[in-house]
Amino acid sequence: MKGEVETRRGKVYGKTDGHCAYCGLPLYPFGPWHTEHMTPKAQGGETALSNLVASCARCNQMKKKKDVEDFRLRLTVGYADEIQRMGKDLQRFMNQNQGLAAICNDLEKASQSLRSYPLRFYMDIPRITSGEAG
């Protein structure tokens, strides 16, 4: 029985080429992915290879007993909302850190100008800073 389940699990994984059937997330063969019933057992779905797909844990837990097409629609809307929220968060971050780009540019310019000094200058820095330069 165990060998049969492992073989079926491998076939299910292969059906979606190692990706979640719903969101497309890459899955690892021995990782925490689920064998999911496209038509839920509660709606008469069978535990047959034709009704089983690989699913990430998140999608499987979100889908529960929903119809596949209804779930995909909700998933698409949910991801669109999440992407929009992330875009707003990024914009807020950029607004709060407007000076960050200027600081990075100044650091890069300083780095480039330091590279133009001869090696001897760097070797003299300890003497210069201790007042021994002469």
C-alpha positions as CSV (number, residue, x, y, z in Angstrom):
1,M,0.0,0.0,0.0
2,K,2.8,2.5,0.9
3,G,4.6,1.8,-2.3
4,E,1.4,2.4,-4.3
5,V,0.8,5.8,-2.5
6,E,4.5,6.8,-3.2
7,T,4.1,5.9,-6.9
8,R,0.8,7.8,-7.2
9,R,2.4,10.8,-5.4
10,G,5.2,10.8,-8.0
11,K,2.8,10.6,-10.9
12,V,0.8,13.5,-9.4
13,Y,4.0,15.6,-9.0
14,G,4.9,14.8,-12.6
15,K,1.4,15.9,-14.0
16,T,2.2,19.5,-13.1
17,D,5.9,19.3,-13.8
18,G,6.7,19.9,-10.1
19,H,4.6,23.1,-9.8
20,C,1.5,23.9,-7.8
21,A,-1.5,23.4,-10.1
22,Y,-3.1,26.6,-8.9
23,C,-0.4,29.3,-8.4
24,G,2.5,27.8,-10.3
25,L,4.9,27.8,-7.3
26,P,7.8,25.4,-7.8
27,L,7.5,22.4,-5.5
28,Y,10.3,20.1,-4.3
29,P,9.8,16.4,-4.9
30,F,10.4,15.5,-1.2
31,G,9.2,18.8,0.2
32,P,5.9,19.8,1.9
33,W,3.5,19.8,-1.0
34,H,0.0,18.3,-1.0
35,T,-1.7,15.8,-3.3
36,E,-5.0,17.7,-3.8
37,H,-8.4,16.7,-5.1
38,M,-9.4,19.0,-8.0
39,T,-13.0,18.0,-7.4
40,P,-13.3,17.7,-3.6
41,K,-14.3,14.4,-2.2
42,A,-17.2,16.2,-0.5
43,Q,-18.5,17.0,-4.0
44,G,-18.1,13.5,-5.2
45,G,-14.5,13.7,-6.4
46,E,-12.6,10.4,-6.5
47,T,-9.1,9.6,-5.3
48,A,-8.1,8.8,-8.9
49,L,-5.0,10.1,-10.7
50,S,-7.2,12.0,-13.1
51,N,-8.7,14.0,-10.1
52,L,-5.4,14.6,-8.2
53,V,-2.9,17.4,-8.7
54,A,0.1,18.7,-6.8
55,S,-0.6,21.8,-4.7
56,C,1.4,24.0,-2.4
57,A,0.2,23.9,1.2
58,R,-1.2,27.5,0.9
59,C,-3.4,26.8,-2.1
60,N,-4.6,23.5,-0.7
61,Q,-5.6,25.1,2.6
62,M,-7.2,28.1,0.8
63,K,-9.1,25.9,-1.7
64,K,-10.7,23.6,0.9
65,K,-13.9,22.4,-0.7
66,K,-14.2,25.0,-3.4
67,D,-14.8,24.3,-7.1
68,V,-11.6,24.6,-9.1
69,E,-12.7,27.4,-11.3
70,D,-14.2,29.4,-8.4
71,F,-11.0,28.9,-6.5
72,R,-8.8,30.0,-9.4
73,L,-10.9,33.1,-9.8
74,R,-10.6,34.0,-6.1
75,L,-6.9,33.2,-6.2
76,T,-6.3,35.5,-9.2
77,V,-8.3,38.3,-7.5
78,G,-6.4,37.7,-4.2
79,Y,-3.0,37.8,-5.9
80,A,-4.0,41.0,-7.7
81,D,-5.0,42.6,-4.4
82,E,-1.7,41.4,-2.8
83,I,0.4,42.8,-5.6
84,Q,-1.4,46.1,-5.4
85,R,-0.8,46.2,-1.7
86,M,2.8,45.4,-2.1
87,G,3.1,48.2,-4.7
88,K,1.6,50.7,-2.3
89,D,4.0,49.5,0.5
90,L,7.0,49.9,-1.9
91,Q,5.8,53.4,-2.9
92,R,5.4,54.3,0.8
93,F,8.9,53.0,1.5
94,M,10.4,55.0,-1.4
95,N,8.6,58.2,-0.2
96,Q,9.9,57.7,3.3
97,N,13.5,57.0,2.1
98,Q,13.9,59.6,-0.7
99,G,17.3,60.5,0.5
100,L,18.5,56.9,0.4
101,A,19.3,57.0,-3.3
102,A,21.2,60.3,-3.0
103,I,23.3,58.8,-0.1
104,C,24.0,55.7,-2.2
105,N,25.1,57.9,-5.1
106,D,27.4,59.9,-2.8
107,L,28.9,56.8,-1.4
108,E,29.6,55.4,-4.9
109,K,31.2,58.7,-5.9
110,A,33.4,58.8,-2.8
111,S,34.4,55.2,-3.5
112,Q,35.4,56.0,-7.0
113,S,37.4,59.0,-6.0
114,L,39.3,57.0,-3.3
115,R,40.2,54.4,-6.0
116,S,41.9,57.2,-7.9
117,Y,44.4,57.9,-5.1
118,P,47.8,56.2,-5.4
119,L,48.5,53.2,-3.1
120,R,51.2,55.2,-1.4
121,F,48.5,57.6,0.0
122,Y,46.7,54.7,1.7
123,M,50.0,53.5,3.2
124,D,50.6,57.1,4.6
125,I,47.2,57.4,6.2
126,P,48.3,56.1,9.7
127,R,51.2,58.6,9.7
128,I,49.0,61.5,8.5
129,T,46.3,60.8,11.1
130,S,48.9,60.5,14.0
131,G,50.6,63.7,13.0
132,E,53.9,62.0,11.9
133,A,53.7,63.1,8.3
134,G,56.3,65.4,7.4
